[in-house]
């Protein structure tokens, strides 16, 4: 077993493809296959299996992945022992679309300027998927929009509340009650796992035993354009609609909903003390509240 085999294993797990891993690493596909063959022989167990035409990790592969991440992190630290800056390596960050677009760009730019030896890898998914990937070692840090969190394996850095706004186009003067009790406009929102969608729908059910039939779009920008075009109404993080509100493209609707949505930065307990992880957490905490969201 050597470090190149483990790097290849992690890259295959990240990309879900032997071909893509070979391209990223600069190997031939046969070289990648041979590395995995030797690694599986040494472990006496397969690491990958094809299910429904997709390459997935076996049980052994899932156990090996977080161990590989820890080992490669230590390997990167050893490589940079003599470096002027001890902060180096690859940092994988998972975040929802809203934070990636409206909060993270200046923060990531500041981090890159402070730590140029760090390679950042950013992925987008739902908050639930981001948390799952952190737990399984597929990412190093995960941002979430969620109410209070409890976990025995993760450290929650609560970044504070995220204001929410119910929006329509300026073409209607409908109130919250009118929007939620009549067919004035359709309810447009994103995926069922979305925390602020759940907050909105939970309020309607708790107060009126009412459910709206949503029009689901998995892009905040698509939702905004639909609402601006008077196709429906939505309930979104204020930072995502602030510019459109100021320009008169959207109208804010007062709601009685008690907002419990916070931004969270999650880390695994066994990585929190690592210099690279701690440097990123410190920078995010220092800049979060003073950062003005990116205008769109």
KETI-947641 format. One line per field, with one value per residue: x, y, z negated of N, C-alpha, C in turn; residue in three letters; residue number from 1. Coordinates in steps of 0.001 Angstrom, whole numbers, plus 500000, padded with zeros to 6 digits. Atoms other than C-alpha are relative to their C-alpha. Last residue first. Layout:
residues N
nx = (X; ...) $
ny = (Y; ...) $
nz = (Z; ...) $
cax = (X; ...) $
cay = (Y; ...) $
caz = (Z; ...) $
cx = (X; ...) $
cy = (Y; ...) $
cz = (Z; ...) $
aa = (ALA; ...) $
i = (NUM; ...) $
end
This chain:
residues 296
nx = (500284; 501210; 499720; 500272; 501217; 499998; 499690; 501003; 501391; 500517; 499573; 500611; 501447; 500223; 499708; 501072; 501195; 499764; 500158; 501423; 500713; 499747; 499028; 498725; 500144; 499207; 498618; 499286; 499944; 498747; 499788; 498805; 499105; 498906; 498655; 498935; 499016; 498860; 498825; 499159; 499989; 500496; 499836; 501295; 499966; 500680; 500751; 500407; 501425; 500222; 499546; 500918; 501238; 499753; 499817; 500991; 500137; 498790; 500041; 499073; 498580; 499495; 499044; 499338; 500360; 500477; 501375; 500891; 499910; 500762; 501422; 500462; 500078; 501160; 501186; 500083; 500531; 499055; 498833; 498847; 498628; 499294; 498921; 499386; 500006; 498841; 500074; 500080; 501250; 500978; 500243; 500657; 501348; 500858; 500325; 501079; 501208; 500463; 500613; 501270; 500956; 500385; 499603; 499095; 500709; 500156; 499048; 498951; 498802; 498884; 499406; 498732; 499542; 499192; 500699; 501351; 499989; 499129; 500580; 501211; 499599; 499411; 500526; 499962; 501073; 501292; 500725; 499682; 500833; 499958; 501009; 500993; 500792; 501344; 500106; 501252; 501048; 499616; 501212; 499635; 500848; 499911; 499671; 498793; 498919; 499242; 499400; 499511; 498971; 500174; 500795; 501044; 501415; 500882; 501317; 500875; 499317; 499641; 499910; 498647; 499333; 499974; 499031; 498669; 499703; 499714; 498730; 498934; 499977; 499377; 500937; 501029; 501344; 501112; 501338; 500944; 501398; 500878; 501168; 499578; 499903; 499368; 499264; 498947; 498972; 499262; 499130; 498930; 499058; 499351; 498953; 498943; 498663; 499187; 500197; 500140; 498923; 498782; 500193; 499892; 501203; 500874; 501343; 501077; 501254; 501138; 501284; 500744; 499923; 501348; 500422; 501383; 500167; 500576; 498962; 499360; 499819; 499369; 498592; 499338; 499813; 498964; 498713; 499820; 499532; 498618; 499133; 499988; 499138; 498635; 499581; 499940; 498651; 499187; 500540; 499618; 498575; 499905; 500470; 499093; 500184; 498917; 499195; 499091; 500846; 501417; 500927; 500960; 501025; 500250; 500250; 501422; 500792; 501067; 499363; 499338; 501041; 500507; 498995; 499921; 501119; 499805; 498987; 500596; 500941; 499180; 499488; 501061; 500846; 499674; 499001; 498707; 499584; 499772; 498780; 498873; 499784; 499536; 498595; 499620; 500894; 500542; 500493; 501165; 501087; 500433; 500817; 501258; 500845; 500415; 501035; 501215; 500629; 500818; 499241; 500850) $
ny = (500714; 499569; 499631; 501014; 499636; 500137; 498706; 499005; 500305; 499186; 498606; 499385; 499890; 498930; 498698; 499689; 499649; 498727; 498925; 499876; 499567; 498589; 499925; 499453; 498601; 499133; 500462; 499810; 501250; 500731; 501257; 500589; 500839; 500553; 499474; 500467; 500721; 500550; 499802; 501172; 500222; 501310; 500247; 500224; 500787; 499332; 500843; 501178; 499991; 499541; 498610; 499165; 499899; 499128; 498620; 499159; 500420; 499650; 498596; 499200; 500222; 499679; 500888; 499329; 500509; 501377; 500107; 500046; 498693; 499071; 500346; 499530; 498538; 499609; 500325; 499011; 498757; 498899; 500230; 499673; 500202; 500132; 499139; 500824; 499443; 500332; 499688; 501336; 500115; 498944; 499840; 501193; 500116; 498943; 500388; 500985; 499388; 499020; 500732; 500536; 498892; 499637; 498618; 499973; 500306; 501416; 501027; 500219; 500474; 500010; 501268; 500303; 498774; 500397; 499945; 500555; 501363; 500902; 500199; 500813; 501369; 500183; 501065; 499437; 500385; 499945; 498770; 498919; 500097; 499043; 500475; 499069; 500540; 499441; 499596; 500128; 499025; 498708; 499259; 498594; 498995; 498752; 498761; 500171; 500496; 501100; 500836; 501324; 500531; 499600; 500942; 499095; 500357; 498903; 499893; 499068; 499624; 498588; 499590; 499638; 501135; 501138; 499695; 500109; 501423; 500559; 499439; 500722; 501360; 499978; 499622; 501028; 499574; 500746; 499624; 500737; 500083; 500182; 500867; 501394; 500345; 501326; 500242; 498993; 500309; 501175; 499589; 499190; 500921; 500741; 499161; 499519; 500580; 499777; 498709; 498834; 499995; 499513; 498623; 499010; 499843; 498896; 500217; 499264; 500269; 499820; 499874; 501221; 500411; 500213; 501371; 500029; 498812; 498830; 498982; 499739; 498558; 499400; 500410; 499253; 498631; 500040; 500097; 498723; 499054; 500314; 499650; 498541; 499469; 500316; 499033; 498615; 499563; 499938; 498931; 498711; 499811; 499742; 501137; 500635; 499624; 500531; 498997; 499354; 499170; 500173; 499296; 500884; 499375; 498638; 499002; 499643; 501230; 499918; 499844; 501262; 500954; 499567; 500321; 501463; 500445; 499525; 500844; 501310; 499822; 499784; 501306; 500699; 500734; 501409; 500117; 500364; 499035; 498699; 500113; 500018; 498631; 499186; 500325; 500494; 501089; 499802; 498633; 499812; 500796; 499292; 498844; 500470; 500441; 498790; 499366; 500812; 499741; 498795; 498749; 498810) $
nz = (498750; 499289; 498615; 498982; 499274; 498542; 499396; 500366; 499644; 498901; 500096; 501177; 499775; 499029; 500611; 500950; 499230; 499324; 500977; 500352; 498801; 499681; 498914; 500466; 500404; 499121; 499917; 501258; 500754; 499833; 500715; 499407; 500802; 499201; 500231; 499116; 500812; 499260; 500854; 500277; 501449; 500431; 501433; 500639; 501233; 501116; 500922; 499226; 499718; 498627; 499902; 500781; 499216; 498861; 500433; 499311; 498601; 499245; 499596; 500808; 499744; 501343; 500646; 501127; 501313; 499853; 500496; 498826; 499346; 500843; 499906; 498696; 499971; 500804; 499200; 498928; 500550; 499824; 500856; 499163; 500469; 498732; 499513; 498960; 498654; 499177; 498577; 499391; 499231; 500275; 501432; 500522; 499438; 500557; 501376; 499941; 499449; 500987; 501113; 499493; 500068; 501366; 500280; 501145; 501253; 500329; 499566; 501000; 499302; 500958; 500426; 499338; 499350; 498853; 498715; 500152; 500544; 499239; 498672; 500145; 500311; 501322; 500859; 501357; 500917; 499315; 500355; 499066; 498799; 498895; 499054; 499466; 498898; 499799; 498594; 499243; 500248; 499441; 499638; 500174; 499360; 500754; 499313; 499190; 500850; 499415; 501038; 499632; 500895; 501406; 500784; 500488; 499987; 500381; 499367; 500709; 501244; 499999; 498603; 499618; 499359; 500918; 501053; 499415; 499823; 501322; 500464; 499299; 500541; 501326; 501050; 500164; 500400; 499409; 500449; 499162; 500418; 498836; 500173; 499802; 498574; 499973; 501241; 500107; 498995; 500471; 501105; 499419; 499370; 501080; 500604; 499100; 500038; 501191; 500647; 499125; 499010; 500645; 500460; 498926; 499177; 500405; 499451; 500660; 499291; 500903; 499306; 499709; 498603; 499489; 500292; 500469; 500838; 499331; 499851; 501288; 500178; 498826; 499995; 501068; 499532; 498965; 500696; 500687; 498992; 499643; 501125; 500126; 498944; 500423; 501025; 499536; 499649; 501222; 500845; 499436; 500298; 501438; 500796; 500950; 501401; 500820; 500687; 499056; 499133; 500325; 499118; 499354; 499170; 500476; 498955; 499866; 499816; 501007; 501304; 500344; 500390; 501303; 501010; 500091; 500827; 501372; 500631; 500281; 501110; 501197; 500421; 500720; 499066; 499794; 498953; 500571; 501015; 499368; 499198; 500932; 500457; 498875; 499771; 498673; 499627; 498651; 499797; 500865; 499416; 498796; 500375; 500588; 498889; 499289; 500821; 499921; 498699; 500081; 500010; 500000) $
cax = (472664; 474330; 476891; 475925; 477600; 480147; 480466; 478632; 480636; 484167; 485691; 483705; 484648; 488327; 488444; 486706; 489133; 492216; 490844; 490360; 493879; 495500; 493815; 492085; 488580; 489477; 488393; 485248; 484044; 483254; 479997; 479485; 475929; 473651; 470509; 466808; 464452; 462148; 458831; 456273; 453686; 454484; 454846; 455047; 458097; 457653; 459993; 461440; 461490; 465266; 465683; 463574; 465564; 468818; 467567; 466179; 468930; 470045; 466469; 466556; 463496; 459731; 458010; 455198; 453932; 454181; 454382; 457530; 459555; 458305; 459462; 462802; 463340; 462528; 465000; 467698; 466965; 467456; 465804; 462365; 459277; 455792; 454211; 450760; 450011; 449138; 446800; 446122; 445584; 448161; 450358; 450063; 450752; 453681; 455180; 454956; 456971; 459580; 459875; 460474; 463040; 464865; 464919; 464544; 461447; 463461; 462838; 459910; 457115; 453645; 451116; 449342; 445814; 444587; 443363; 444314; 448100; 448413; 445425; 446678; 450155; 448672; 448069; 449089; 449970; 451916; 454931; 455998; 455746; 458106; 458104; 461345; 463751; 466529; 469465; 470244; 473758; 477007; 476543; 479787; 478482; 481023; 480049; 480082; 477618; 475193; 472505; 471550; 469424; 467454; 468968; 470861; 473969; 477665; 479789; 483494; 485999; 484010; 483504; 484340; 481128; 479821; 480752; 478966; 475851; 475868; 476151; 473371; 471023; 471914; 471133; 474088; 476847; 480555; 483636; 487258; 489858; 493593; 495626; 499144; 497770; 496643; 495751; 494800; 492903; 491053; 490091; 488759; 486802; 485170; 484461; 482737; 480975; 477923; 475564; 476314; 477700; 475403; 472276; 473433; 473985; 477553; 480155; 483824; 486847; 490187; 493337; 496796; 498610; 498609; 502025; 503287; 507043; 507196; 509570; 506811; 504841; 505086; 504374; 501136; 500099; 500694; 498687; 495763; 496246; 496027; 492894; 491182; 492187; 490660; 487475; 487343; 488296; 485053; 482982; 485220; 484791; 481007; 481256; 481606; 479518; 480016; 476689; 475013; 472193; 474797; 478426; 480681; 483779; 486200; 486429; 487939; 491217; 492727; 495983; 494132; 491817; 494818; 496480; 493324; 492820; 496290; 495813; 492544; 494163; 497075; 494651; 492794; 496019; 497239; 497265; 495533; 492480; 492146; 492583; 489989; 487551; 487962; 487726; 484464; 482471; 484345; 485038; 485314; 487616; 489740; 489888; 491044; 493660; 495090; 495080; 496929; 499434; 500148; 501359; 500000) $
cay = (540103; 541944; 540011; 540003; 542551; 540963; 542303; 539351; 536720; 538142; 536997; 533755; 532826; 533605; 531570; 528576; 528641; 528793; 526053; 523668; 524268; 524129; 520819; 521161; 520765; 517578; 514791; 516640; 516910; 520436; 522295; 525945; 526972; 529714; 530136; 529681; 530159; 532794; 533239; 533375; 536188; 537358; 540807; 540649; 542125; 543300; 542330; 544086; 547446; 547822; 547637; 544479; 542883; 543656; 542206; 538988; 536461; 538213; 538041; 534244; 533066; 532644; 532584; 533944; 532977; 533573; 537359; 537642; 538729; 535578; 533332; 535138; 534704; 530982; 530454; 532303; 530208; 527013; 523671; 524644; 523087; 524504; 523862; 522552; 524416; 522598; 523896; 522668; 526365; 527383; 524295; 523378; 526877; 527324; 523948; 524883; 528063; 526441; 523428; 525724; 527529; 524288; 522921; 519125; 519315; 521022; 524604; 527013; 528512; 528834; 529601; 532972; 534159; 530634; 531590; 530907; 531317; 534323; 536097; 535591; 536851; 539955; 540455; 543812; 542292; 543623; 544416; 540758; 538626; 537997; 536427; 537401; 535487; 536753; 534363; 534090; 533608; 531946; 528886; 526880; 523342; 520602; 517191; 513622; 513860; 516063; 518608; 521486; 524577; 525753; 525198; 526891; 524752; 525115; 521989; 521526; 518815; 516974; 513309; 512231; 510300; 512831; 515763; 514202; 513686; 517306; 518552; 516171; 517576; 521138; 520514; 520400; 522639; 521799; 523952; 522755; 525170; 524605; 526022; 527371; 530893; 531167; 534800; 535706; 532452; 533051; 536582; 535334; 532597; 535173; 537517; 534690; 533004; 535073; 535582; 532904; 530042; 530914; 530635; 527542; 525419; 524733; 521970; 522865; 520711; 522127; 520900; 521426; 524268; 526238; 525776; 528907; 529340; 525763; 523263; 521023; 521367; 517782; 516463; 518472; 517092; 513536; 514227; 515387; 512360; 510035; 511691; 511570; 507930; 506995; 508844; 506847; 503372; 502708; 503639; 501510; 498502; 498878; 499146; 502541; 503422; 503469; 504087; 501919; 501021; 499756; 499257; 498266; 499802; 498942; 495155; 493221; 491472; 494790; 494085; 492685; 495702; 498045; 496081; 496169; 499845; 500699; 498493; 500222; 503648; 502556; 501098; 504411; 506183; 508609; 512419; 512632; 514537; 512492; 509162; 510174; 511109; 507701; 505716; 507525; 508501; 511807; 512067; 508301; 507951; 510818; 509262; 505907; 507603; 509450; 506179; 504356; 507188; 507019; 503446; 500000) $
caz = (507681; 504811; 502755; 499097; 496847; 494526; 491002; 489438; 491301; 491295; 488006; 487814; 491386; 490775; 487575; 489177; 492116; 489896; 487639; 490555; 491883; 488438; 487486; 484105; 485564; 487453; 485059; 484052; 487635; 488793; 489341; 490276; 489478; 490776; 488714; 489498; 486550; 488055; 486272; 489097; 488880; 492425; 494018; 497816; 499553; 503149; 505978; 509039; 507261; 507506; 503735; 503585; 506418; 504562; 501291; 502824; 502034; 498821; 497528; 497489; 499421; 499126; 502536; 504660; 508127; 511877; 511541; 513700; 510653; 508900; 511743; 511936; 508215; 508321; 511172; 509219; 506145; 508128; 507375; 508659; 507097; 507732; 504378; 503471; 500264; 497060; 494349; 490855; 489999; 487390; 487130; 490805; 492101; 489722; 490665; 494358; 493872; 491611; 493930; 496906; 494768; 494032; 497592; 497551; 499799; 502594; 503761; 503602; 505690; 504079; 506821; 506859; 506023; 505336; 501888; 498270; 498321; 500620; 499113; 495569; 496491; 498106; 501827; 503313; 506678; 509667; 507463; 507836; 504740; 501842; 498375; 496665; 494418; 492158; 491576; 487877; 486500; 487501; 485282; 485341; 484874; 484121; 485484; 484141; 481238; 483122; 482264; 484549; 483935; 486988; 490431; 493246; 493607; 494405; 494443; 493796; 494731; 497420; 498347; 494802; 494153; 491625; 493846; 496807; 494685; 493563; 497132; 498205; 495555; 496491; 500153; 502506; 503827; 503977; 503424; 503616; 502248; 502724; 499843; 500461; 501004; 497370; 496585; 500155; 500595; 497335; 498352; 501696; 499916; 497652; 500572; 502526; 499543; 498728; 501674; 504244; 502166; 499264; 501416; 503312; 500226; 499088; 499133; 498616; 499409; 498240; 499974; 498492; 496761; 493519; 491926; 493720; 493998; 495263; 493661; 492308; 495543; 496788; 493289; 493159; 496550; 495311; 492159; 494287; 496532; 493517; 492157; 495542; 496023; 492681; 493684; 496968; 495677; 493841; 496894; 499117; 496840; 496991; 500766; 502407; 505432; 509210; 510921; 513556; 511153; 508700; 509754; 506866; 505350; 502536; 502922; 499997; 499186; 498011; 499850; 502852; 502884; 502919; 505725; 507859; 507082; 508338; 511401; 512318; 512013; 514194; 516751; 516875; 517757; 515140; 515046; 511676; 512881; 516072; 514272; 511685; 514434; 516074; 512823; 512061; 508997; 508901; 505161; 504541; 507550; 506220; 502757; 504153; 506330; 503356; 501404; 504173; 504444; 500697; 500884; 500000) $
cx = (498918; 499857; 498698; 500257; 499800; 498646; 499938; 500241; 499042; 498500; 499312; 500347; 499337; 498512; 499717; 500213; 498853; 498765; 500205; 499796; 498523; 499212; 500189; 501046; 501328; 500030; 500867; 501465; 500862; 499894; 501374; 500352; 501207; 500936; 500946; 501312; 501189; 501021; 501197; 501186; 500942; 500034; 499393; 500245; 498611; 500032; 499368; 499156; 499522; 498524; 499753; 500373; 498953; 498737; 500167; 500204; 499055; 499865; 501202; 500053; 500873; 501471; 500393; 500932; 500656; 499533; 499406; 498540; 499034; 500011; 499149; 498522; 499436; 499815; 498732; 498795; 499858; 499362; 501088; 501236; 501023; 501484; 500367; 501107; 500651; 499827; 501296; 499881; 499783; 498667; 498894; 499642; 499259; 498571; 499084; 499588; 498827; 498684; 499453; 499271; 498682; 498975; 499469; 500389; 500886; 499326; 499730; 500912; 501143; 501200; 501173; 500508; 501271; 500521; 500946; 499189; 498614; 499866; 500816; 499364; 498772; 500406; 500757; 499513; 500185; 498839; 498612; 499226; 500524; 498974; 499896; 499057; 498973; 499327; 498582; 500135; 498792; 498910; 500392; 498806; 500489; 499236; 500063; 500483; 501312; 501101; 500691; 500540; 500351; 501119; 499702; 498992; 499155; 498558; 499258; 498678; 499165; 500594; 500303; 500172; 501413; 500780; 500150; 501087; 501406; 500379; 500396; 501369; 501110; 500106; 500708; 499013; 499080; 498686; 498962; 498603; 499186; 498578; 499193; 498846; 500413; 500109; 500792; 500862; 501156; 501116; 500834; 500985; 501164; 501044; 500741; 501048; 501044; 501468; 500895; 500105; 499953; 501160; 501261; 499945; 500180; 498743; 499076; 498686; 498839; 498718; 498878; 498741; 499193; 500080; 498623; 499579; 498594; 499899; 499484; 501008; 500640; 500345; 500743; 501486; 500709; 500288; 501155; 501333; 500176; 500554; 501467; 500940; 500109; 501007; 501408; 500392; 500072; 501397; 500786; 499529; 500484; 501452; 500089; 499339; 501000; 499822; 501050; 500813; 500865; 499190; 498571; 499105; 499082; 498873; 499671; 499844; 498503; 499113; 498965; 500635; 500606; 498938; 499524; 500981; 499998; 498885; 500263; 500993; 499390; 499120; 500869; 500478; 498932; 499205; 500476; 501105; 501409; 500535; 500349; 501322; 501174; 500300; 500571; 501492; 500344; 498980; 499287; 499382; 498726; 498875; 499470; 499099; 498645; 499070; 499517; 498866; 498715; 499295; 499045; 500888) $
cy = (500759; 499233; 500367; 500539; 499000; 500381; 499980; 501344; 501149; 499873; 500887; 501482; 500716; 500201; 501140; 501387; 500391; 500442; 501365; 501191; 500221; 500511; 501456; 500099; 500630; 501449; 500857; 499613; 500203; 498684; 499422; 498776; 499597; 499249; 499440; 500714; 499521; 499363; 499319; 500389; 498869; 499901; 498651; 499659; 499933; 499072; 500858; 499040; 498834; 500021; 500579; 501475; 500835; 500202; 500954; 501483; 500900; 499654; 500381; 501434; 500776; 499632; 500536; 499006; 500815; 499446; 498606; 499786; 500078; 501397; 500982; 499683; 500504; 501507; 500407; 499743; 501052; 501277; 501047; 499922; 500345; 499936; 499748; 500810; 499019; 500633; 499604; 500110; 498621; 499804; 501008; 500168; 498802; 499863; 501042; 499536; 499020; 500635; 500945; 499271; 499635; 501122; 500451; 501409; 500033; 499763; 498656; 498873; 499887; 499367; 500233; 498645; 499767; 501212; 499521; 500039; 499386; 498558; 498999; 499711; 499098; 498539; 499927; 498969; 500686; 499613; 500085; 501245; 501025; 499665; 501047; 499266; 501035; 499422; 500523; 500481; 499841; 501053; 501410; 500818; 501397; 501065; 501174; 501292; 499912; 499592; 498830; 499274; 498566; 499404; 500622; 499119; 501200; 499516; 501204; 500083; 500932; 500338; 501485; 500423; 500327; 498831; 498813; 500325; 499806; 498523; 499407; 500505; 499168; 498598; 499928; 500518; 498805; 500534; 499150; 500236; 499220; 499791; 499959; 499016; 498556; 499507; 498701; 499754; 500986; 499644; 498830; 500442; 500759; 499047; 499307; 500908; 500638; 499614; 500279; 501307; 501266; 500069; 500568; 501432; 501137; 500009; 501092; 499713; 500581; 499859; 500088; 500295; 498725; 499703; 499670; 498561; 500064; 501170; 501273; 501137; 500348; 501467; 500656; 499676; 500846; 501401; 500015; 500023; 501396; 501007; 499780; 500435; 501514; 500536; 499737; 500990; 501493; 500541; 500128; 501164; 501351; 500228; 500373; 498789; 499252; 500494; 499321; 501126; 500867; 500971; 499643; 500850; 498936; 500685; 501358; 501007; 500285; 498759; 500036; 500084; 498652; 499034; 500393; 499592; 498482; 499504; 500418; 499086; 498661; 500171; 500126; 498632; 499272; 499461; 498583; 499874; 499729; 501013; 501336; 499932; 500082; 501430; 500906; 499710; 499375; 498946; 500150; 501375; 500184; 499247; 500726; 501172; 499530; 499652; 501297; 500649; 499195; 500287; 501183; 501244) $
cz = (500760; 501297; 500699; 501397; 501129; 500586; 501518; 500673; 499733; 500232; 501028; 499898; 498825; 500261; 500967; 499403; 499073; 500778; 500638; 499078; 499705; 501199; 500425; 501103; 499604; 499534; 500912; 500104; 498756; 499238; 500318; 499165; 500838; 499065; 501055; 499675; 500829; 499061; 500665; 499125; 499577; 498478; 499632; 498532; 499386; 498792; 498919; 499173; 500836; 500389; 501385; 500140; 499271; 500832; 501175; 499714; 500795; 501480; 500852; 500529; 499017; 500008; 498627; 499335; 498905; 498665; 500236; 499625; 501182; 500611; 499194; 500212; 501321; 500049; 499260; 500898; 501092; 499477; 500214; 499109; 501078; 499640; 501457; 500656; 500962; 501380; 500696; 501519; 500604; 500711; 499710; 498523; 499425; 500519; 499355; 498607; 499946; 500441; 498945; 498873; 500670; 499959; 498640; 499577; 498761; 498645; 499336; 500487; 499001; 500700; 499044; 499532; 500805; 500763; 501103; 501292; 499857; 499545; 500811; 501356; 499902; 499814; 498680; 498988; 498655; 499096; 500631; 499559; 500997; 501081; 501104; 500947; 500445; 501245; 500221; 501438; 500905; 499864; 500428; 500502; 499638; 500775; 499035; 500641; 500768; 499041; 500685; 498778; 500365; 499143; 498639; 499292; 499624; 500100; 499445; 500744; 499137; 498639; 500146; 501435; 500474; 500585; 499061; 498987; 500563; 500100; 498654; 499556; 500648; 499408; 498653; 498966; 499887; 499446; 500719; 499438; 501025; 499506; 501293; 499869; 500264; 501448; 500045; 498764; 499922; 500985; 499493; 498923; 500632; 500571; 498864; 499351; 500922; 500167; 498797; 499224; 500850; 500988; 499367; 499478; 500992; 500858; 499479; 500716; 499202; 500801; 498976; 500781; 500176; 501485; 500562; 499740; 499432; 499034; 500662; 500090; 498657; 499781; 501163; 499949; 498951; 500533; 501000; 499267; 499413; 501008; 500355; 498883; 499908; 501014; 499477; 498904; 500294; 500291; 498701; 499151; 500518; 499588; 498525; 499359; 499132; 498571; 499134; 499369; 500921; 500842; 499606; 500895; 500589; 500758; 499385; 501130; 500051; 500004; 498882; 498616; 499620; 499489; 498599; 498913; 499845; 499092; 498558; 499289; 499606; 498767; 498755; 499523; 499186; 501190; 500226; 501047; 499499; 499000; 500652; 500756; 499039; 499569; 501094; 500050; 501331; 500394; 501337; 500211; 499181; 500705; 501231; 499642; 499498; 501158; 500634; 499214; 500164; 501322; 500099; 500000) $
aa = (UNK; UNK; UNK; UNK; UNK; UNK; UNK; UNK; UNK; UNK; UNK; UNK; UNK; UNK; UNK; UNK; UNK; UNK; UNK; UNK; UNK; UNK; UNK; UNK; UNK; UNK; UNK; UNK; UNK; UNK; UNK; UNK; UNK; UNK; UNK; UNK; UNK; UNK; UNK; UNK; UNK; UNK; UNK; UNK; UNK; UNK; UNK; UNK; UNK; UNK; UNK; UNK; UNK; UNK; UNK; UNK; UNK; UNK; UNK; UNK; UNK; UNK; UNK; UNK; UNK; UNK; UNK; UNK; UNK; UNK; UNK; UNK; UNK; UNK; UNK; UNK; UNK; UNK; UNK; UNK; UNK; UNK; UNK; UNK; UNK; UNK; UNK; UNK; UNK; UNK; UNK; UNK; UNK; UNK; UNK; UNK; UNK; UNK; UNK; UNK; UNK; UNK; UNK; UNK; UNK; UNK; UNK; UNK; UNK; UNK; UNK; UNK; UNK; UNK; UNK; UNK; UNK; UNK; UNK; UNK; UNK; UNK; UNK; UNK; UNK; UNK; UNK; UNK; UNK; UNK; UNK; UNK; UNK; UNK; UNK; UNK; UNK; UNK; UNK; UNK; UNK; UNK; UNK; UNK; UNK; UNK; UNK; UNK; UNK; UNK; UNK; UNK; UNK; UNK; UNK; UNK; UNK; UNK; UNK; UNK; UNK; UNK; UNK; UNK; UNK; UNK; UNK; UNK; UNK; UNK; UNK; UNK; UNK; UNK; UNK; UNK; UNK; UNK; UNK; UNK; UNK; UNK; UNK; UNK; UNK; UNK; UNK; UNK; UNK; UNK; UNK; UNK; UNK; UNK; UNK; UNK; UNK; UNK; UNK; UNK; UNK; UNK; UNK; UNK; UNK; UNK; UNK; UNK; UNK; UNK; UNK; UNK; UNK; UNK; UNK; UNK; UNK; UNK; UNK; UNK; UNK; UNK; UNK; UNK; UNK; UNK; UNK; UNK; UNK; UNK; UNK; UNK; UNK; UNK; UNK; UNK; UNK; UNK; UNK; UNK; UNK; UNK; UNK; UNK; UNK; UNK; UNK; UNK; UNK; UNK; UNK; UNK; UNK; UNK; UNK; UNK; UNK; UNK; UNK; UNK; UNK; UNK; UNK; UNK; UNK; UNK; UNK; UNK; UNK; UNK; UNK; UNK; UNK; UNK; UNK; UNK; UNK; UNK; UNK; UNK; UNK; UNK; UNK; UNK; UNK; UNK; UNK; UNK; UNK; UNK; UNK; UNK; UNK; UNK; UNK; UNK) $
i = (296; 295; 294; 293; 292; 291; 290; 289; 288; 287; 286; 285; 284; 283; 282; 281; 280; 279; 278; 277; 276; 275; 274; 273; 272; 271; 270; 269; 268; 267; 266; 265; 264; 263; 262; 261; 260; 259; 258; 257; 256; 255; 254; 253; 252; 251; 250; 249; 248; 247; 246; 245; 244; 243; 242; 241; 240; 239; 238; 237; 236; 235; 234; 233; 232; 231; 230; 229; 228; 227; 226; 225; 224; 223; 222; 221; 220; 219; 218; 217; 216; 215; 214; 213; 212; 211; 210; 209; 208; 207; 206; 205; 204; 203; 202; 201; 200; 199; 198; 197; 196; 195; 194; 193; 192; 191; 190; 189; 188; 187; 186; 185; 184; 183; 182; 181; 180; 179; 178; 177; 176; 175; 174; 173; 172; 171; 170; 169; 168; 167; 166; 165; 164; 163; 162; 161; 160; 159; 158; 157; 156; 155; 154; 153; 152; 151; 150; 149; 148; 147; 146; 145; 144; 143; 142; 141; 140; 139; 138; 137; 136; 135; 134; 133; 132; 131; 130; 129; 128; 127; 126; 125; 124; 123; 122; 121; 120; 119; 118; 117; 116; 115; 114; 113; 112; 111; 110; 109; 108; 107; 106; 105; 104; 103; 102; 101; 100; 99; 98; 97; 96; 95; 94; 93; 92; 91; 90; 89; 88; 87; 86; 85; 84; 83; 82; 81; 80; 79; 78; 77; 76; 75; 74; 73; 72; 71; 70; 69; 68; 67; 66; 65; 64; 63; 62; 61; 60; 59; 58; 57; 56; 55; 54; 53; 52; 51; 50; 49; 48; 47; 46; 45; 44; 43; 42; 41; 40; 39; 38; 37; 36; 35; 34; 33; 32; 31; 30; 29; 28; 27; 26; 25; 24; 23; 22; 21; 20; 19; 18; 17; 16; 15; 14; 13; 12; 11; 10; 9; 8; 7; 6; 5; 4; 3; 2; 1) $
end
